[in-house]
């Protein structure tokens, strides 16, 4: 696809047409940060974080909505229980090729962080120089599954469907694809810790201390198993979405990691010293 900074774009990967957004310099001009959204996320639900990240790092930032999300084409239901592995191994490499990636980082949130880690351990693309994992999942926990079950009730009985429909053209595909997979009885055995053993690039793992979808064990396993350098940050007063709940600290940490990993210094006026979620931004997958 053509890199037209700031303009809505489309690309084809994994057999589907996907919504995309490019910010900052093109891959031939600077490293690229590729953002991978959460289980109910999309381009728009990153809010202003991509723009602030591009400004702070001086890198290009690429954001896309996976199939079934945002304004991308719908997906077939039910999603297979290995949908994150499929995205990491089959679809994401096509996305990186489509944008002409030369070198950069994967920056993932929630399901997107799991996809980034899987790509790092299973694909090991030499163009990817590091991983930023925000609130990743590597195995199921009872408290996380309970929160996902609560989201199902909010979708059925509350206004969650209506709120999500503002962001997703195919809202049932977005919600049921995610929720149905996680609440499938077979998903209780889901475990993707093993690929962490093969991650050879530096990792920054962030998690809110009050994350309702996972305990600190989800980021501690990264430090335990990844043989490359790992930095783990537990953020106070933060639930499942560090880039919304603690935007200034998250931007500071990711910017510093990008500078260390990619050898680029950020503009001195790039990272804000304070910040808060804008435009009523959601702070979890059930608060869109």
C-alpha positions as CSV (number, residue, x, y, z in Angstrom):
1,X,0.0,0.0,0.0
2,X,1.0,3.6,-0.5
3,X,2.2,5.3,2.7
4,X,0.1,8.5,2.9
5,X,0.6,9.9,6.3
6,X,-2.6,10.9,8.1
7,X,-4.9,9.6,5.4
8,X,-7.2,6.6,5.9
9,X,-5.9,3.6,3.9
10,X,-6.7,0.1,2.9
11,X,-4.5,-3.0,2.3
12,X,-5.0,-6.6,1.6
13,X,-3.6,-9.3,3.8
14,X,-4.7,-12.7,4.9
15,X,-7.3,-12.8,2.1
16,X,-9.2,-9.7,3.4
17,X,-9.2,-6.0,2.9
18,X,-8.2,-4.2,6.1
19,X,-8.5,-0.7,7.4
20,X,-5.2,1.1,8.0
21,X,-3.6,4.3,9.0
22,X,-0.1,5.6,8.5
23,X,1.5,8.4,10.5
24,X,4.9,10.0,10.3
25,X,7.8,9.0,8.0
26,X,7.5,6.1,5.6
27,X,9.5,2.9,6.2
28,X,12.2,3.9,3.7
29,X,12.8,7.0,5.7
30,X,12.7,5.9,9.4
31,X,11.9,2.8,11.5
32,X,8.3,1.8,11.8
33,X,6.2,1.0,14.9
34,X,3.4,-1.4,14.0
35,X,0.5,-1.3,16.4
36,X,-1.6,-4.4,17.1
37,X,-4.9,-3.8,18.8
38,X,-6.8,-5.6,21.6
39,X,-9.5,-8.1,21.3
40,X,-12.2,-5.5,20.7
41,X,-10.0,-2.8,19.4
42,X,-9.5,-1.2,16.0
43,X,-7.7,1.8,14.4
44,X,-10.0,4.4,16.0
45,X,-9.9,2.9,19.5
46,X,-6.2,3.6,19.8
47,X,-7.4,7.2,20.1
48,X,-4.5,9.7,19.9
49,X,-1.8,7.3,21.0
50,X,-0.5,6.6,17.5
51,X,-0.1,10.3,16.7
52,X,1.6,11.0,20.0
53,X,3.9,8.1,19.5
54,X,4.9,9.2,16.1
55,X,5.7,12.7,17.4
56,X,7.6,11.5,20.4
57,X,9.8,8.9,18.6
58,X,10.3,10.4,15.2
59,X,9.4,7.0,13.8
60,X,6.6,6.1,11.4
61,X,3.6,4.5,13.0
62,X,1.3,2.0,11.2
63,X,-2.1,1.0,12.6
64,X,-4.5,-1.5,11.1
65,X,-7.8,-3.2,12.1
66,X,-7.6,-7.0,11.9
67,X,-10.3,-8.8,9.9
68,X,-13.6,-8.5,11.7
69,X,-12.8,-5.2,13.4
70,X,-13.2,-1.5,12.7
71,X,-13.9,-0.9,9.0
72,X,-12.1,-4.1,7.8
73,X,-13.9,-6.9,6.1
74,X,-15.9,-9.2,8.4
75,X,-14.6,-12.6,9.6
76,X,-16.3,-15.9,9.6
77,X,-17.7,-17.1,13.0
78,X,-16.8,-18.8,15.2
79,X,-13.1,-17.9,15.2
80,X,-10.8,-20.8,15.6
81,X,-9.3,-21.1,19.0
82,X,-5.8,-20.6,17.6
83,X,-6.8,-17.3,15.9
84,X,-3.9,-15.3,17.5
85,X,-1.3,-17.8,16.2
86,X,-2.9,-17.6,12.8
87,X,-2.7,-13.8,12.8
88,X,0.9,-13.9,13.9
89,X,2.2,-16.5,11.5
90,X,-0.1,-16.1,8.4
91,X,-1.5,-12.5,8.3
92,X,1.0,-10.2,10.0
93,X,3.9,-11.1,7.7
94,X,1.7,-10.1,4.8
95,X,0.9,-6.8,6.5
96,X,4.6,-6.1,7.1
97,X,5.4,-6.8,3.5
98,X,2.5,-4.7,2.2
99,X,3.8,-1.6,4.0
100,X,7.4,-2.2,2.9
101,X,8.7,-2.5,6.5
102,X,12.5,-2.2,6.7
103,X,13.0,-2.3,10.5
104,X,10.9,-1.5,13.5
105,X,9.0,-2.7,16.5
106,X,5.7,-4.5,17.2
107,X,3.6,-2.6,19.8
108,X,0.7,-4.8,20.9
109,X,-2.1,-4.5,23.4
110,X,-3.9,-7.4,25.0
111,X,-4.7,-9.9,22.1
112,X,-2.4,-7.8,20.0
113,X,0.5,-8.2,22.5
114,X,0.0,-11.9,22.4
115,X,0.1,-11.8,18.6
116,X,3.3,-9.7,18.7
117,X,4.9,-12.3,21.1
118,X,3.9,-15.2,18.9
119,X,5.3,-13.5,15.8
120,X,8.5,-12.8,17.7
121,X,8.9,-16.4,18.8
122,X,7.5,-18.3,15.8
123,X,8.4,-16.1,12.8
124,X,11.4,-14.2,14.0
125,X,11.4,-11.7,11.2
126,X,14.8,-9.9,11.3
127,X,13.2,-6.6,10.5
128,X,11.5,-6.7,13.9
129,X,14.1,-5.3,16.4
130,X,11.9,-5.4,19.6
131,X,8.5,-6.0,21.1
132,X,6.3,-3.8,23.3
133,X,3.7,-6.0,25.0
134,X,1.0,-4.1,26.9
135,X,-1.3,-6.3,29.0
136,X,-0.4,-9.5,27.1
137,X,-2.1,-12.9,27.6
138,X,-0.1,-16.2,27.5
139,X,-2.5,-18.5,29.3
140,X,-6.0,-18.3,30.8
141,X,-6.8,-17.4,34.3
142,X,-10.1,-17.7,36.1
143,X,-10.3,-14.0,36.9
144,X,-9.8,-13.1,33.3
145,X,-12.4,-15.5,32.0
146,X,-14.8,-14.2,34.6
147,X,-14.3,-10.6,33.3
148,X,-14.9,-11.8,29.7
149,X,-18.1,-13.6,30.8
150,X,-19.2,-10.3,32.3
151,X,-18.5,-8.6,29.0
152,X,-20.8,-11.1,27.3
153,X,-23.7,-10.2,29.7
154,X,-23.0,-6.5,29.1
155,X,-23.2,-7.2,25.3
156,X,-26.4,-9.2,25.6
157,X,-28.3,-7.1,28.2
158,X,-26.6,-3.7,28.4
159,X,-25.5,-1.0,26.0
160,X,-22.1,-2.5,25.1
161,X,-23.2,-3.6,21.6
162,X,-24.5,-0.1,20.9
163,X,-21.2,1.5,22.1
164,X,-19.1,-0.9,20.1
165,X,-21.1,-0.3,16.9
166,X,-19.7,3.2,16.8
167,X,-16.3,1.8,16.0
168,X,-17.0,-1.6,14.2
169,X,-18.8,-1.9,11.0
170,X,-19.5,-5.6,11.7
171,X,-20.0,-5.4,15.5
172,X,-21.2,-9.0,16.0
173,X,-18.2,-10.3,14.1
174,X,-15.9,-8.2,16.3
175,X,-17.5,-9.0,19.7
176,X,-18.6,-12.6,19.2
177,X,-15.3,-13.6,17.4
178,X,-13.4,-12.5,20.5
179,X,-15.8,-13.4,23.2
180,X,-16.9,-16.7,21.8
181,X,-13.3,-18.0,21.4
182,X,-12.3,-17.0,24.9
183,X,-15.4,-18.5,26.5
184,X,-15.2,-21.8,24.5
185,X,-14.6,-24.6,27.0
186,X,-11.6,-25.7,25.0
187,X,-10.0,-22.3,25.4
188,X,-9.3,-23.0,29.1
189,X,-6.3,-25.1,27.9
190,X,-5.0,-22.3,25.6
191,X,-1.3,-21.7,26.5
192,X,1.3,-19.9,24.3
193,X,4.2,-19.6,26.8
194,X,6.5,-21.9,24.8
195,X,7.1,-19.5,21.9
196,X,8.5,-17.0,24.4
197,X,11.6,-19.3,24.6
198,X,12.5,-18.4,21.0
199,X,12.1,-14.6,21.2
200,X,15.6,-13.1,20.6
201,X,14.8,-9.4,20.5
202,X,14.4,-7.0,23.5
203,X,11.0,-6.8,25.1
204,X,9.2,-4.2,27.1
205,X,6.2,-5.6,29.0
206,X,3.7,-3.3,30.6
207,X,0.7,-4.2,32.8
208,X,-1.7,-2.3,35.0
209,X,-1.7,-3.3,38.7
210,X,-5.5,-3.4,38.5
211,X,-5.8,-5.2,35.2
212,X,-9.1,-7.1,35.4
213,X,-8.2,-9.5,32.6
214,X,-4.9,-10.9,33.9
215,X,-2.6,-11.0,36.9
216,X,1.0,-9.9,37.0
217,X,2.0,-13.5,36.1
218,X,1.2,-12.7,32.5
219,X,4.2,-10.3,32.3
220,X,6.4,-12.1,34.8
221,X,6.4,-15.1,32.5
222,X,8.0,-12.9,29.8
223,X,10.9,-12.2,32.0
224,X,11.2,-15.8,33.0
225,X,11.3,-17.3,29.5
226,X,12.5,-14.8,27.0
227,X,16.3,-15.2,26.6
228,X,16.7,-11.6,25.3
229,X,16.7,-8.5,27.5
230,X,13.3,-7.9,29.1
231,X,12.0,-4.9,31.0
232,X,8.8,-5.3,33.0
233,X,6.8,-2.3,34.3
234,X,3.7,-2.6,36.6
235,X,1.7,0.6,36.4
236,X,-0.3,1.9,39.4
237,X,-3.8,3.2,39.0
238,X,-4.0,1.3,35.8
239,X,-6.4,-1.4,34.5
240,X,-6.2,-3.2,31.2
241,X,-5.2,-0.3,28.9
242,X,-1.9,1.3,29.9
243,X,-2.0,3.7,26.9
244,X,-5.3,5.1,28.1
245,X,-5.1,4.7,31.9
246,X,-1.5,5.9,32.2
247,X,-0.9,7.7,28.8
248,X,2.1,9.8,29.9
249,X,4.0,7.1,31.6
250,X,3.2,4.6,28.8
251,X,4.4,7.0,26.1
252,X,7.5,7.7,28.1
253,X,8.4,4.1,28.4
254,X,7.7,3.1,24.8
255,X,9.6,6.2,23.5
256,X,12.6,5.3,25.6
257,X,12.5,1.7,24.6
258,X,12.3,2.7,20.9
259,X,15.3,4.9,21.3
260,X,17.3,2.2,23.0
261,X,16.3,-0.5,20.6
262,X,16.3,1.4,17.3
263,X,19.1,3.8,18.1
264,X,17.0,6.9,17.6
265,X,16.6,9.8,20.0
266,X,13.2,11.2,20.4
267,X,12.5,15.0,20.0
268,X,12.8,16.8,23.3
269,X,9.3,18.1,23.0
270,X,7.8,14.8,21.8
271,X,6.7,13.1,25.0
272,X,4.2,14.9,27.2
273,X,4.7,15.3,30.9
274,X,1.1,14.6,31.7
275,X,-2.0,13.3,30.0
276,X,-5.4,11.6,30.3
277,X,-7.7,9.6,28.1
278,X,-9.3,11.9,25.5
279,X,-12.8,12.0,24.0
280,X,-14.1,9.6,26.6
281,X,-11.7,6.9,25.6
282,X,-12.4,3.4,26.9
283,X,-10.1,1.9,29.4
284,X,-10.9,-1.7,28.9
285,X,-12.4,-4.0,26.3
286,X,-15.8,-3.6,27.9
287,X,-15.8,0.2,28.0
288,X,-15.8,1.1,24.3
